[in-house]
Amino acid sequence: MDLKSIPQEVLNMYEAESMADSDIPWHETVDLSRLIAADNLLEEILDEVFPDIDVRSLSISDIAPKSPFLGLELLDLHGNSLQSLPIGIRRLERLTCLNLVRY
């Protein structure tokens, strides 16, 4: 897809306005568990994508708008040109697979 950044539509997919536009009831949503952004043109991932926030310090209503990726189990970023990662990746407590292989 030749993405140079994570699209805003992805970052905002769990916000109230996006949910209303898609006609998906909030109770039918699930945590995103896999993010595959492999083989793109990513050189940097902004801190807003993976904010360095301790979710234990937030109320339930505050968590979802902060990051749609807090429930990730798999993060596949292979084939990009990343030079660094946001510090907030350390907050992905369910992450069991991280692929950063660069060709």
N, C-alpha and C positions, 0 to 999 in steps of 0.2 A: 504494500500500500504506500510505500515511500513516506511514511509519517516522520515528521521532524519533531513532533511533540505529541503528547497525549491529548486527544481532542477534548474541548470543553464539554461537548455533549456527553462524553464518558464521565468526566469529573462531576457533572451536575445531574447524572441520571437518577439519583435518589432524592433530589430536592423536590419540594412540593409542587412547584410549577411544572417540572418535567413529568412528574407522576400524573398530574391532572391532564397534561397534553396527550399522554399515552393511553389514558383511560384504564390504567392498571390500578386496582385497589391496593392500598398500602399493605393490607394483610396477605396479599398474594406474592409479595416480594420476598426474596431470600438473599442472604449475604453472597456477594460475589466471591467465589472460591478459587477461580483460575483467571489469570490475566496473561494472555499470550500476545506479546507485541514484538515478536521475533522478526528478523530480516527487514528492518525498516532503516531509517536514516537518523535515528535518535543519537544525539551527541550529549544531551543533558536531559535530566528529569528534574523539574523544578521541585522545590521543597513543598509547595502547595499540593503536589500530587501525593506525597507521603509525608504529611506533617509530623513533626516530632512532638506528639501529644500523648500523654499518659491517659488512656481511656478510663482508667479507674478514677480519675479526678473529675470526670464529666458526668452529667446526668444523662439518662437514656435519650432524652429529646435533643441533646447537643451532639451526640456521637455521629449520627448519620451524615449531617451536613459537613462534618470535618473531613471525611475521606470515605469514598465508597469502597476502599480497598482494605479496610481493617480486618476482614475475615479471610484474606487470601491464604490459600494453602500452597499454591503453585504460582510462581512468577517467572515467566520465560521471556527473557530479553536478549536471547542469543542473536548474533548476526547484526548487531548495531555497533555504533562507534562511541559508546559511553566512556567517558573519562573518569567519572565519579558517580556516586549514588547519593541520594538524599539521606541524611542521618535518620530520618523518620522510618526507614525500612526496618530499623531495629525494633520498632513497635508492632511489627506484624507477628504476633505471638503464635499464630497457627501455621506460619510458613514452614513447610517441610521440604520444598523443592525450589531452588533458585538456580536458574540457568543463565549465565552471563558469558558463555563461550563466544569468543570473537574470532572470526575467520581470518 
